């Protein structure tokens, strides 16, 4: 895209000087690396599950579940400490290897639970959607029937009127 | 020039969502300038609805003077779709057969496809947004030589599906919202026969704003970081909360606050309840006032095709902080000289300090941003750019296909 813009500020230079400063301070190891950001335990959010059923909330939660049901046993190990950071990382990695035999089956079991919870909720979702569809069909049928009843009532009224007219005509004669 | 047909899976007066509101803005502004156009869509209510439920009545409805032609959707097997979609979300490979099933069980309207096929001579072009939905995929297949796509591409598993190549490489034109989007598209597809342009998206620039009004209304007199948009895990909201908490730990006594605006739910730790203010949905004027009152707007999301909120922050003359891994927002910062990007916590902290401690530079960055948005994305500019692109395409189509395609 054409840059229709002049400015004395150069953000690339600002970024370079900020990064240089961080390097000079020896802050090369990351605090809170992107992969380590924990998600809050959303299931126990106090506001969840209170109040009337919300289809939108249900669908949002269902989409989230379908996206994240599989928990990974592997995550990156890093240390935030300068100098001894690599040593700590090494020992943590060794520890990870040592306890793998114990952790992996637990994660596998949890994933099986998650898969079944997700499947069950998908079934409930499909059931709700089917019900919604059926209700719409039934509403449509009811509407059609009401229209037919209305038509028949009008027809009956017309016939009654016609009949009354014929009766009064014959009595006059 | 005949009329233009804009195709989108759902459309209504109060439609939400990035691509949806963008299309609504485009059609309403083009129609205002006298362009003959129509919206072709389905009877589905919105993105979060059941994609096999016909909520709206089939037929033509007029919304804000625009002809909206609705077609019924057919039933779908949500179970098959979900299974394949879960694989895609987990970045797993899906077979060609699965890709076909994915499309077949997405949101579909054979009536709409038939209409495009049989009425194509009444339209100069069909404009589709965004790329992913099967409605647009099958629609483009009916008449690729008259199809223009506003794809809203970003790096994700769907863009790598072979099935999209069949159609995207054969259409007439592609309109991108940013330069990195174009770069990504050309890395994945062979677009040597497709006319491409980076036009951006339209932004409302004609409004007034007052930081004072916002501060008085919400009693917010301390400096604050603003997050505006849906509060969603996928938007990286928890990264921002964690970094903000860490910043407060490193700056004991800091009066800095984090203000959140927009829908969705977020869990704010109890210890931060007086530091993070969640305003929920606010009206448009409050949003503009809030952008002007903030020290900086932070957009931590890495999946942005354009990011209207950073444009709104710049219109309020304030700088932005974005995630380094989002090429689109980072590129906008470089093009405007109006924002910085962080690749880790230390950069986030240092950049925040820089913005808070150098008000002259921050203010100039904000001004740069505003100038850039007004010059490139105000509706007058965008409408003109879109019409020039469409006219060029129609001329190319007439020269290439002559009366056969009947542009």
Interface residues (C-beta under 8 A of the other chain):
Chain A: X1 X3 X4 X5 X7 X8 X9 X10 X11 X12 X14 X15 X18 X19 X21 X22 X27 X30 X31 X32 X33 X34 X37 X38 X39 X40 X41 X42 X45 X47 X48 X55 X56 X59 X60 X64 X66 X67 X69 X70 X122 X125 X126 X129 X132 X133 X136
Chain B: X48 X50 X52 X53 X78 X79 X82 X85 X86 X89 X90 X178 X179 X198 X200 X233 X238 X239 X242 X243 X246 X264 X265 X267 X269 X325 X333 X334 X335 X336 X337 X338 X339 X340 X341 X344 X345 X346 X347 X350 X351 X354 X361 X364 X365 X368 X371 X372 X375 X376
